[in-house]
Amino acid sequence: MRLATLVLLAVLAVLQYTLWLGKGGWLRIWSLERDIAAQAEKQRQLRESNAIGHADVEDLRSGLGAVEERARREIGMVRKDETFFQYPQQSRDSSAPRLGGASGSETAAGTAGPGTQRGSGKAD
């Protein structure tokens, strides 16, 4: 009887080892599930990034507005009928008078970057 109990305990121990620590055990499954979740999140981020890239490509293919916007922002494009004004940056505590009554970042037409402004060269 004692020998049978020891044999059954040994078989139980081997089965428990296989169940928890073996090649297809619970610890391995939990690890793989964690890896799958991490890969799914990475894939979601990549799909989001791809969607943004595809939207940019479609925007550039469909019209000149996006191309013009990029050219203005990245290489400083100015149209033939525009005049480009660039004012020097002044510190806020400076007592020097401002040119044209507006600071370098305040314009009616928007800004092209720090210290620059664009406006139409046409008189109304």
N, C-alpha and C positions, 0 to 999 in steps of 0.2 A: 504494500500500500504506500509506503514511504517512497519507494522508488518510482512508482507511477506518478505521485505528486510532484516529485522533482523533474521528471520527464515532461509533464504537462506545463510546469513553470518555465522550463527551458524553451519549449515550443512557443509559449506565450511571449516570452522575452524576445525571441527571434522575430515573431510576427509583429510585435510592437516596434522593434527596431526598423523593420522593413516599412511599416506604416508611417513612422515619423521621420526617419532619417535616410531611407532607401532612395533609389534612383527616381521613383515616382511617388515619393512620400509627400506628406502634407507640407513640410517646410519648403520643399522644392516647388510645389504648386503655389504656395503663397508668394514665393520669390518671383515666379513667372508671372503671376497676376499683377504684382507690383510693376514689373518690367513692361507688361502690356499696357497698363494704365499710363506709364511715363511715355511710351511710344505713341499712344493715342493722343496725348496732350501735345507732344512735339509735332505730330502729323496735323493736328488741328491748327497749330500756329503756322505751319508751312502752307496749309491750304488758304488760310487767311491772307498770308503774305502773297501767295500766288494770285488770289482774287484781286488784291490791290494792284499788282503788276498787270494783270489782264485788263483791269479798268483803265489804267494809265495808257496801255497800248491802244485800246479802243478809243479813248479820248483823243489821242494823238492822230489816229487814223481818220476819225470822223470830222474833224474840223481844224481850222487854223487857230482858233482861240487858245487851245491848250499849247500849241507850238509857240504862239506869240508870248503867252504867259511865261513859259519856260525860258524863252530867249531873253525876255525882259529881266527875269529874276537871276538867271545864271550868267549871262554875258553882257547885260546892260544895254540891250537893244533899245533904240529910240527911233520913232517914225520920222519920216521926212517933214511932216507938218508939226512936229513937236519941238519944243525948246527944253533942253536939259539944264536944270539949275542944281548946283551943288554948293551947300553952305558949310562953312567950317563948324565943327563941333565946338560948343562952348560949355564950360562948366556952369552949374546952376548958380554958384555964388559969384560968378563973374559980373562985374558992373559994366562991361562993354555993351553998347547998344546993339540990338538985334537988327539984322539986315531985313528989310522988307516988312517988318512988323511981325514976322512969324519965325518961330524957331525952326531949326533944321528938320524936326520931325513932324511939324504941324503943317499940313497942306490940304488944300481942297481936293486935289486930284489924287491924293495918296502918296505913299513914299516908296522909293526904290531901294531903301536901305538906310542905315544910320547916316545922317548928315546929308542926304540927297533928297531931291524932290523933282517931280516931273510935272510939267504943265503944258497946255497947248500953246503953241506959238502964234495961233491966230487971234486977232483982235475981233471982238464982237461988235 
